[in-house]
């Protein structure tokens, strides 16, 4: 795969993962009742809202980074860190019974994001300016 294709793949993953994080973060902020119906009631609603806000922030950063020259490398670092953290939480707390088994669906998604990011190696310059760059 050429560097341009790798770059395009990284851009695509940055946008897709960023959008996923924005939507996932907004869900408990906009409709906590449906979120709790799927993932279980929360005793610390403030914590769920904080996590949602952080996911929105992460997603917005990934979306903004996708169009920047060095952005996909940054989006990749943010994406891998976020996905690994959420995966760890899912895999530790589902077996302990602290969170519902439906979080294993999230674990599967996070594993998918990790795999997608590991298939890209953004940050290698092609020497070609992208549209809008000087």
Secondary structure in CASP SS format (residue, H / E / C, confidence):
PFRMAT SS
TARGET T0000
AUTHOR 0000-0000-0000
METHOD secondary structure of the structure
MODEL  1
X C 1.00
X C 1.00
X H 1.00
X H 1.00
X H 1.00
X H 1.00
X H 1.00
X H 1.00
X H 1.00
X H 1.00
X H 1.00
X H 1.00
X H 1.00
X H 1.00
X H 1.00
X H 1.00
X H 1.00
X H 1.00
X H 1.00
X H 1.00
X H 1.00
X H 1.00
X H 1.00
X H 1.00
X H 1.00
X H 1.00
X H 1.00
X H 1.00
X H 1.00
X H 1.00
X C 1.00
X H 1.00
X H 1.00
X H 1.00
X H 1.00
X H 1.00
X H 1.00
X H 1.00
X H 1.00
X C 1.00
X C 1.00
X C 1.00
X C 1.00
X C 1.00
X H 1.00
X H 1.00
X H 1.00
X H 1.00
X H 1.00
X H 1.00
X H 1.00
X H 1.00
X H 1.00
X H 1.00
X H 1.00
X H 1.00
X H 1.00
X H 1.00
X H 1.00
X H 1.00
X H 1.00
X H 1.00
X H 1.00
X H 1.00
X H 1.00
X H 1.00
X C 1.00
X C 1.00
X C 1.00
X C 1.00
X H 1.00
X H 1.00
X H 1.00
X H 1.00
X H 1.00
X H 1.00
X H 1.00
X H 1.00
X H 1.00
X H 1.00
X H 1.00
X H 1.00
X H 1.00
X H 1.00
X H 1.00
X H 1.00
X H 1.00
X H 1.00
X H 1.00
X H 1.00
X H 1.00
X H 1.00
X H 1.00
X C 1.00
X C 1.00
X C 1.00
X C 1.00
X C 1.00
X C 1.00
X C 1.00
X C 1.00
X C 1.00
X H 1.00
X H 1.00
X H 1.00
X H 1.00
X H 1.00
X H 1.00
X H 1.00
X H 1.00
X H 1.00
X H 1.00
X H 1.00
X H 1.00
X H 1.00
X H 1.00
X H 1.00
X H 1.00
X C 1.00
X C 1.00
X C 1.00
X C 1.00
X C 1.00
X C 1.00
X C 1.00
X C 1.00
X C 1.00
X C 1.00
X C 1.00
X C 1.00
X C 1.00
X C 1.00
X C 1.00
X C 1.00
END
